[in-house]
Amino acid sequence: MAGRIPEQFIDELMSRVDIVDIIDAYVPLRKGGRDYVACCPFHNEKTPSFTVSREKQFFHCFGCGAHGTAIGFLMDYDHMEFVEAVHELASRLGIDVPVAGGIHVAPPQTQDVYQVLEQAAKFYRRQLKEHAQSQRVIDYLRQRGLSGEVAADYGLGFSPPGWDTLVQALGKQAEQSLLDAGLLIEKPGAESGRRYDRFRDRVMFPIRDTRGRVVGFGGRVLGDDTPKYLNSPETAVFHKGRELYGLFEARKAVRKLSRLLVVEGYMDVAMLACHGIRYAVATLGTATTPEHLDRLFRQVPEVVFCFDGDRAGRDAAWRALENVLPVAGAGQQARFMFLPDGEDPDSLVRQEGQEVFEERIVNATPLSTFFFDALAARVDIQSIDGYVRLVELARPLLAKMQDGVLKREMVARLSERMRMSPQELQAELGGAAQALPKSGVLPVNKKHKQPSLVRTAITLLVQFPQLARTVSDVDVLSGLDRPGLALLMEMLELLGDRPHLNSAALLEHWRGRDEGRYLQQLVAQELLLAGEEQAENEFTAALERLRCQARDQRLDVLHGKSASPGGLSDDEKNELKQLHSGAARSI
């Protein structure tokens, strides 16, 4: 895939990074036996239950269950995206991040775009202080109630009137980069080649990514001109469906965010900040997308969506709900806050103040309540036909949800309305809870149960990847029908090709897959082993027993076929003799 970081680079990164050094820079660690310990940074505790293993290159908290590799730590603790975390680790090692084809992730032209956007942001801030018309802008912001502190925190500026102020300020050599950054517009047709500033005579709001880099701008007119709000166009570094205005500033202002409030515009974000509500973010003229939600829930467990109380606002809320359903419930909560008619967050917080406004946030409508109220409004729940229609409307929406407590509670609530048992309703909705995932990953057994041979082998292999070197023939297991065997064989084949991989590299190979989550649970388990030699003995014994099971299973197949009318082929007869010979030697 174009732009994808090669797996070999991730392998190399995981082999060179020391997770102890990475985490110790954020959370001071102390030696505790073989591992390092600290109070967990992901939940409040007095007795340390957070451990970091240099041997496994893995962290695990026995209190809250948080765990992962060095990449996972940066993603969870510093709220980085995967690619950002890879870049951060690579920069610490002084190496470049390649992509498939040998092209670097941040090509020179993209670097030029970032650079010119930062220069433009500085220019706009300077104009707010020095331009001949700056007092007019300052008076406007003061009249809106915006404080100088918040204006500085959010980097507000002013784009002066005029057609080419940016080019004049940054120089002719920056013209192409300004065009690439969406800050210049090129005239089409007969006037092709003529370029002018996109933003003119507007209050400027720089839009930053999670790393704090300027990726675009929003501009608001000072008078009644149209459009009132103008955003940067899509560029190589700016995608409206992914970025959230104010997210970087919220993370900077509140170290441990627990909630984010999603509002409509950047002025709402700034005005809420003026009243002490520093955890508001805004979508940029688009509906809330799955990419927005991924970014939001990567930061916090609770998201509150703020909408107008009119029909348009509720329609927008419903679109947001449809995108939330696939991710809601797994420790992630969504609420919906509807404003009184004629009010927006800016006007309402000025009228009510911080305390009353935050009460509205705390008491926002839960997802489940909004879900059922909105569906009930579409049908006549006084009639049988209406109840049937309610189930039909709910069916595809509930199907989007992950199995878990929230989904079960919503099914139970719907069953109450339908006067049916939850089991009967579940059958109507499309069956009971799902079975094992398609990957065939084994569920982790309770401590008092004896683990299966396959799970034993996988656990030992993920904790001691070098054990794969003791395996000479993987194919002898290929005919065996056991849950999880496909994962074990895939691990052995991968380690056969890349014998240098450590536990962290193995986990990163399966990141984002069911197998990856399963392997992370297994690598966190404490094994009562004297050392690598005992681990090798246990691993060898488990594989030998699996080989015997595979042989016995194949013998059953051949014996069954020999009794059939067609009998065995010559090759199968030879195979049967060899299997019997092997079985005799193993007795």
C-alpha positions in Angstrom: 0.0 0.0 0.0 1.4 3.4 -0.9 2.6 5.3 2.1 2.6 2.3 4.3 5.5 1.9 6.8 7.2 -1.5 6.0 6.8 -4.2 8.6 10.6 -4.8 8.5 11.1 -1.2 9.7 8.7 -1.8 12.7 10.6 -5.0 13.5 13.9 -3.1 13.5 12.4 -0.3 15.6 11.1 -2.7 18.2 14.5 -4.5 18.3 16.4 -1.2 18.9 14.0 0.6 21.3 14.2 0.1 25.0 10.7 0.4 26.5 12.2 1.0 30.0 14.0 4.2 28.7 10.9 5.3 26.8 8.5 5.0 29.7 10.9 6.2 32.4 11.0 9.6 30.6 7.3 10.0 31.4 6.8 7.9 34.5 9.8 7.4 36.9 10.5 3.7 37.2 12.3 1.7 39.9 13.7 -1.8 39.8 11.4 -4.4 41.3 12.9 -7.9 40.8 13.3 -8.7 37.1 11.0 -5.9 36.0 10.5 -2.2 36.7 7.6 -0.8 38.6 5.7 2.4 39.2 2.3 3.7 40.1 0.1 3.4 37.0 -0.2 6.5 34.9 -3.6 5.4 33.6 -5.5 5.2 36.9 -5.1 6.5 40.4 -3.3 4.1 42.8 -1.1 4.3 45.9 0.6 0.9 45.6 2.5 0.4 42.4 0.9 -2.2 40.1 2.4 -0.9 36.8 5.2 -3.1 35.5 7.6 -2.7 32.6 9.6 -5.7 31.3 12.8 -5.1 29.5 12.9 -8.8 28.5 9.5 -8.7 26.9 9.6 -5.0 25.9 6.1 -4.8 27.3 4.2 -2.9 30.0 1.3 -4.2 32.0 -0.8 -2.8 34.9 -2.3 -5.4 37.2 -4.7 -2.8 38.5 -6.5 -1.4 35.4 -5.3 -3.9 32.8 -3.5 -1.3 30.6 -0.7 -3.0 28.5 1.2 -2.7 25.3 4.5 -2.1 23.6 6.5 1.2 23.5 4.4 2.2 20.5 1.3 1.4 22.4 2.5 3.4 25.5 3.0 6.6 23.4 -0.4 6.1 21.8 -2.2 5.6 25.1 -0.2 8.1 27.3 0.6 10.8 24.9 -2.5 10.3 22.7 -0.5 9.8 19.5 -1.6 8.1 16.4 0.3 5.0 15.4 2.3 6.8 12.7 3.1 9.6 15.1 4.3 7.2 17.7 6.6 5.4 15.2 8.0 8.8 14.2 8.6 9.7 17.8 10.5 6.5 18.6 12.5 6.7 15.3 13.5 10.3 16.0 14.8 9.3 19.4 17.0 6.7 17.7 18.0 9.2 15.0 16.7 7.1 12.1 14.3 8.0 9.2 10.9 6.4 8.8 10.5 4.9 5.3 7.4 3.8 3.5 6.9 1.1 0.9 8.9 2.0 -2.2 11.6 3.8 -0.2 9.9 7.2 -0.1 9.9 8.9 3.2 6.7 9.6 5.1 7.3 13.3 5.2 8.6 14.2 1.7 10.3 17.5 1.2 7.2 19.2 -0.3 5.1 18.2 2.7 7.7 19.6 5.0 7.6 22.8 3.0 3.8 23.0 3.5 4.2 22.6 7.3 6.9 25.2 7.3 4.9 27.8 5.3 1.7 27.2 7.4 3.7 27.9 10.6 5.2 31.1 9.0 1.7 32.2 8.0 0.4 31.6 11.5 3.2 33.8 12.9 2.4 36.5 10.2 -1.3 36.5 11.2 -0.5 36.8 14.9 1.9 39.7 14.2 -0.8 41.5 12.1 -3.2 41.3 15.0 -0.7 43.4 17.0 0.9 45.6 14.4 -1.4 46.2 11.4 -3.0 49.6 10.9 -6.5 48.0 11.3 -5.6 45.7 14.2 -7.5 47.8 16.8 -10.7 47.2 14.8 -10.1 43.5 15.2 -9.2 43.7 18.8 -12.4 45.7 19.5 -14.4 43.1 17.8 -12.9 40.2 19.8 -13.4 42.2 23.1 -17.0 42.9 22.1 -17.5 39.1 21.6 -16.1 38.6 25.1 -12.8 36.9 24.0 -9.9 37.4 26.4 -6.4 38.2 25.4 -5.2 35.1 27.3 -7.4 32.8 25.3 -6.6 34.6 22.0 -2.9 33.9 22.7 -3.4 30.3 23.8 -5.3 29.5 20.6 -2.9 31.6 18.4 -5.5 33.9 17.0 -4.4 36.3 14.3 -5.6 38.7 11.6 -5.4 38.3 7.8 -5.3 41.9 6.4 -7.4 43.2 3.5 -5.5 43.0 0.2 -4.9 40.4 -2.5 -1.2 39.4 -1.9 -0.2 40.3 1.6 1.1 36.7 2.3 3.4 36.6 -0.8 4.7 40.0 0.0 5.4 39.0 3.6 6.9 35.5 3.0 8.5 36.1 -0.4 8.0 35.0 -3.9 10.0 31.8 -3.3 7.2 30.6 -0.9 4.5 31.1 -3.5 4.2 27.4 -4.6 4.2 26.2 -1.0 1.5 28.7 -0.1 -0.5 27.3 -3.0 0.1 23.8 -1.8 -1.0 24.8 1.7 -4.3 26.2 0.4 -3.4 29.8 1.4 -3.4 31.0 -2.2 -6.0 30.7 -4.9 -5.1 30.5 -8.5 -7.5 32.1 -11.0 -8.7 29.7 -13.7 -9.4 30.4 -17.3 -8.2 33.5 -19.1 -6.6 34.8 -15.9 -4.8 31.5 -15.2 -1.5 32.1 -13.3 -2.9 35.0 -11.2 -2.8 34.1 -7.6 -4.3 35.8 -4.5 -4.8 35.3 -0.8 -7.6 32.9 0.2 -8.1 34.6 3.6 -8.6 38.4 3.6 -9.8 40.7 6.3 -10.7 37.9 8.7 -10.0 36.8 12.3 -7.7 33.7 11.8 -7.9 30.5 13.9 -4.9 28.2 13.3 -5.9 24.5 13.2 -3.3 22.2 14.7 -2.9 18.5 14.6 -2.2 16.4 17.7 1.5 17.1 17.4 0.8 20.9 17.5 1.7 21.5 13.9 -0.4 24.0 12.0 -2.2 22.1 9.2 -4.8 24.7 8.2 -6.8 27.8 9.2 -10.3 28.9 9.9 -11.2 32.5 9.2 -14.2 34.5 10.4 -15.3 37.8 8.8 -15.6 40.9 11.0 -18.7 42.2 9.4 -21.6 40.8 7.4 -19.7 39.5 4.4 -20.1 36.0 3.2 -19.1 33.3 3.7 -19.1 34.1 7.5 -16.7 31.2 8.1 -14.1 29.9 5.7 -11.8 26.9 6.2 -8.7 25.8 4.5 -9.3 23.4 1.6 -8.2 19.8 1.6 -4.4 19.6 1.3 -1.7 17.0 1.7 -1.6 17.8 5.4 -5.2 18.9 6.1 -8.3 16.7 6.0 -11.5 18.1 7.4 -13.0 14.7 8.2 -10.1 13.9 10.5 -9.0 17.1 12.2 -10.7 18.6 15.3 -10.2 22.3 16.1 -9.0 22.8 19.7 -7.9 19.2 20.4 -4.2 20.1 20.7 -5.1 23.1 23.0 -7.4 20.9 25.1 -4.7 18.4 25.7 -2.2 21.1 26.5 -4.6 22.8 29.0 -5.9 19.7 30.7 -3.2 17.1 31.3 -5.6 14.2 32.1 -8.6 14.7 30.0 -11.7 12.7 31.0 -14.3 14.2 28.7 -14.4 16.2 25.4 -17.3 18.4 24.3 -17.8 18.5 20.6 -19.3 21.8 19.3 -19.9 23.3 15.9 -17.4 26.1 15.4 -14.0 27.4 16.5 -15.6 30.6 18.0 -17.6 28.3 20.3 -14.4 26.6 21.4 -12.7 29.8 22.1 -15.6 31.3 24.0 -16.0 28.2 26.2 -12.3 28.4 27.0 -12.9 32.0 28.2 -15.4 30.7 30.7 -13.1 27.9 32.0 -14.3 25.1 29.8 -11.0 24.0 28.2 -12.1 20.7 26.9 -14.2 21.7 23.9 -13.3 20.8 20.3 -15.1 21.5 17.0 -15.5 19.7 13.7 -14.7 21.8 10.7 -17.9 22.3 8.8 -18.5 18.5 8.4 -20.6 15.9 10.2 -18.8 13.8 12.8 -16.9 11.1 11.0 -15.6 7.7 12.1 -12.1 9.2 11.9 -13.2 12.0 14.3 -14.5 9.4 16.7 -11.4 7.3 16.6 -9.4 10.4 17.4 -11.8 11.5 20.2 -12.0 8.2 21.9 -8.3 7.8 21.7 -8.1 10.8 24.0 -11.0 10.3 26.5 -13.6 7.7 27.6 -16.5 10.1 27.3 -17.6 12.4 24.5 -20.5 14.8 24.7 -21.9 16.1 21.5 -23.5 19.6 21.6 -26.2 20.4 19.1 -28.9 23.0 18.5 -32.3 21.8 19.7 -34.0 22.3 16.4 -34.7 19.7 13.7 -31.4 20.3 11.9 -29.5 19.8 15.2 -31.3 16.6 16.0 -30.7 15.2 12.5 -27.0 16.0 13.0 -27.0 14.3 16.4 -28.6 11.2 14.8 -25.8 11.1 12.2 -23.2 11.3 14.9 -25.0 8.5 16.9 -24.9 6.2 13.8 -21.2 6.6 13.6 -20.7 6.2 17.4 -22.7 2.9 17.7 -19.8 0.6 16.4 -17.4 1.9 19.0 -19.7 2.6 22.0 -19.7 0.4 25.0 -16.2 -0.8 25.2 -15.3 1.7 28.0 -16.4 4.5 25.7 -19.4 6.6 26.4 -21.3 9.1 24.3 -23.9 11.7 25.4 -25.9 14.3 23.5 -26.6 17.8 24.7 -29.3 19.9 23.0 -29.3 23.7 23.4 -32.4 25.8 23.9 -33.9 27.4 20.8 -32.0 30.3 19.5 -28.9 29.7 21.6 -25.4 28.5 20.7 -22.6 27.5 23.2 -21.1 31.0 22.9 -24.3 32.9 23.8 -25.5 30.3 26.4 -22.2 30.2 28.4 -22.1 34.0 28.5 -25.7 34.0 29.8 -25.4 31.1 32.3 -21.8 31.0 33.3 -19.5 28.0 33.6 -21.1 26.2 36.5 -24.6 26.0 35.0 -23.3 25.2 31.5 -21.2 22.4 32.9 -24.3 21.0 34.7 -25.9 20.7 31.2 -22.8 18.8 30.1 -22.9 16.4 33.0 -26.7 15.9 32.6 -26.5 15.4 28.8 -28.7 12.7 27.3 -27.1 9.2 27.3 -26.7 7.5 24.0 -29.3 4.8 24.8 -32.0 7.3 25.8 -31.5 9.4 22.6 -31.5 6.2 20.6 -34.8 5.0 21.8 -36.5 8.4 22.0 -35.5 9.2 18.4 -36.7 5.8 17.1 -40.0 6.0 19.1 -40.7 9.4 17.5 -40.8 7.8 14.1 -43.4 5.2 14.9 -46.8 4.9 16.6 -45.8 2.9 19.7 -49.5 2.6 20.7 -50.1 0.1 17.9 -48.7 -3.4 17.3 -47.6 -2.3 13.8 -45.6 0.5 15.5 -43.8 -2.0 17.8 -42.9 -4.2 14.8 -41.6 -1.1 13.0 -39.6 -0.1 16.0 -37.8 -3.5 16.0 -37.1 -3.2 12.3 -35.6 0.2 12.8 -33.5 -0.9 15.7 -32.3 -4.2 14.1 -29.6 -2.8 11.7 -28.4 -0.2 14.3 -28.0 -2.7 17.1 -26.2 -5.0 14.7 -23.5 -2.4 14.4 -22.7 -2.5 18.1 -20.0 -4.6 19.8 -21.3 -7.4 22.0 -21.0 -6.2 25.6 -22.9 -4.7 28.5 -24.2 -1.6 26.7 -25.7 -3.7 23.8 -27.2 -6.2 26.2 -28.8 -3.4 28.2 -30.2 -1.7 25.1 -31.7 -5.1 23.9 -33.1 -5.5 27.4 -34.7 -2.0 27.3 -36.2 -2.7 23.9 -37.5 -6.0 25.1 -39.4 -4.2 27.9 -41.0 -1.9 25.4 -41.9 -4.9 23.2 -43.2 -7.0 26.2 -40.8 -9.8 25.2 -38.0 -11.6 26.9 -34.5 -10.5 26.0 -33.9 -14.0 24.5 -37.0 -13.8 22.3 -36.0 -10.3 21.1 -32.4 -11.3 20.5 -33.8 -14.1 18.2 -35.9 -11.5 16.4 -32.9 -9.2 16.0 -30.7 -11.9 14.5 -29.5 -14.5 17.0 -27.7 -14.7 20.3 -24.2 -13.4 21.1 -21.6 -14.1 18.5 -19.3 -17.1 18.7 -15.5 -17.0 18.5 -14.2 -14.4 16.1 -13.5 -15.6 12.6 -9.8 -15.6 13.3 -10.2 -18.6 15.5 -8.5 -16.9 18.5 -8.8 -18.9 21.7 -10.5 -17.2 24.6 -8.2 -16.8 27.5 -9.0 -19.5 30.1 -9.7 -18.8 33.8 -6.7 -19.5 36.1 -8.2 -22.6 37.5 -8.6 -24.3 34.1 -5.8 -26.2 32.4 -4.7 -24.3 29.2 -4.9 -26.2 25.9 -1.7 -27.4 24.2 -2.1 -24.7 21.5 -2.5 -21.9 24.0 0.5 -23.2 26.0 2.6 -23.2 22.9 1.4 -19.7 21.8 2.0 -18.3 25.3 5.6 -19.6 25.4 6.3 -18.5 21.9 5.1 -14.9 22.3 7.1 -14.6 25.5 10.2 -16.5 24.2 10.2 -15.9 20.4 13.6 -17.5 20.1 11.9 -20.9 20.7 10.8 -20.9 17.1 14.4 -21.9 16.2 13.8 -25.3 17.7 11.1 -26.1 15.3 12.2 -27.8 12.0 8.9 -28.8 10.4 5.7 -26.8 10.8 3.7 -28.6 8.1 3.2 -31.7 10.2 0.6 -29.7 12.1 -1.3 -28.4 9.1 -4.0 -31.1 9.1 -4.8 -30.8 12.8 -8.1 -29.2 13.6 -7.7 -27.2 16.9 -8.8 -23.7 17.8 -5.9 -21.3 17.6 -3.7 -23.6 15.6 -3.7 -21.3 12.5 -2.3 -18.5 14.7 0.4 -20.8 16.1 1.5 -21.8 12.6 1.5 -18.2 11.4 3.7 -17.2 14.3 6.1 -20.1 13.6 6.3 -19.2 9.9 6.9 -15.5 10.6 9.6 -16.3 13.1 11.1 -18.8 10.6 11.5 -16.0 8.2 12.5 -13.3 10.8 14.2 -15.2 13.7 15.5 -11.9 15.2 12.0 -10.7 16.3 11.3 -10.0 19.9 8.0 -10.1 21.8 7.2 -6.4 21.0 7.7 -6.9 17.3 5.5 -9.9 17.3 2.7 -7.9 19.0 3.1 -5.1 16.5 2.8 -7.5 13.6 -0.8 -8.3 14.8 -1.8 -4.8 15.9 -5.4 -4.0 15.3 -6.4 -7.7 14.9 -8.2 -10.0 17.2 -5.1 -12.1 17.4 -3.1 -9.1 18.6 -5.4 -8.4 21.5 -5.2 -12.1 22.4 -1.4 -12.2 22.3 -1.2 -9.1 24.5 -3.1 -10.9 27.2 -0.8 -13.9 26.9 2.4 -11.9 27.0 1.3 -10.2 30.2 0.9 -13.6 32.0 3.4 -14.5 34.6 4.9 -18.0 33.9 6.2 -20.1 36.7 9.4 -21.2 34.9 12.9 -21.5 36.1 14.2 -19.9 32.9 14.5 -20.2 29.1 15.7 -23.9 29.3 12.5 -24.9 31.1 10.4 -22.8 28.7 12.1 -24.7 25.8 11.3 -28.1 27.4 7.7 -27.2 27.9 7.4 -25.8 24.3 9.0 -28.8 22.8 6.7 -31.1 24.8 3.6 -29.2 23.8 4.5 -29.3 20.1 5.3 -33.0 20.3 1.9 -33.8 21.7 0.3 -31.7 19.0 2.3 -33.6 16.4 1.0 -36.9 17.9 -2.5 -35.6 17.7 -2.1 -34.5 14.1 -0.7 -38.0 13.3 -3.6 -39.8 15.1 -6.1 -37.6 13.3 -4.5 -38.4 9.9 -4.4 -42.1 10.8 -8.2 -42.0 11.5 -8.8 -40.4 8.1 -6.7 -43.0 6.3 -8.2 -45.9 8.1 -11.6 -44.7 7.3 -10.8 -44.3 3.7 -9.2 -47.8 3.5 -12.5 -49.3 4.5 -14.3 -47.5 1.8 -15.0 -49.0 -1.7 -12.3 -46.9 -3.4 -9.6 -47.8 -0.8 -6.3 -46.0 -0.6 -4.0 -44.9 -3.3 -0.4 -46.2 -3.4 0.9 -42.9 -2.0 -1.7 -43.0 0.8 -0.6 -46.6 1.6 3.0 -45.5 1.9 1.9 -42.6 4.1 -0.1 -45.0 6.3 3.0 -47.2 6.8 5.2 -44.3 7.7 2.6 -43.0 10.2 2.3 -46.4 11.9 6.1 -46.6 12.0 6.3 -43.2 13.6 3.6 -44.1 16.1 5.5 -47.3 17.0 8.7 -45.3 17.6 6.9 -42.8 19.9 5.5 -45.5 22.2 
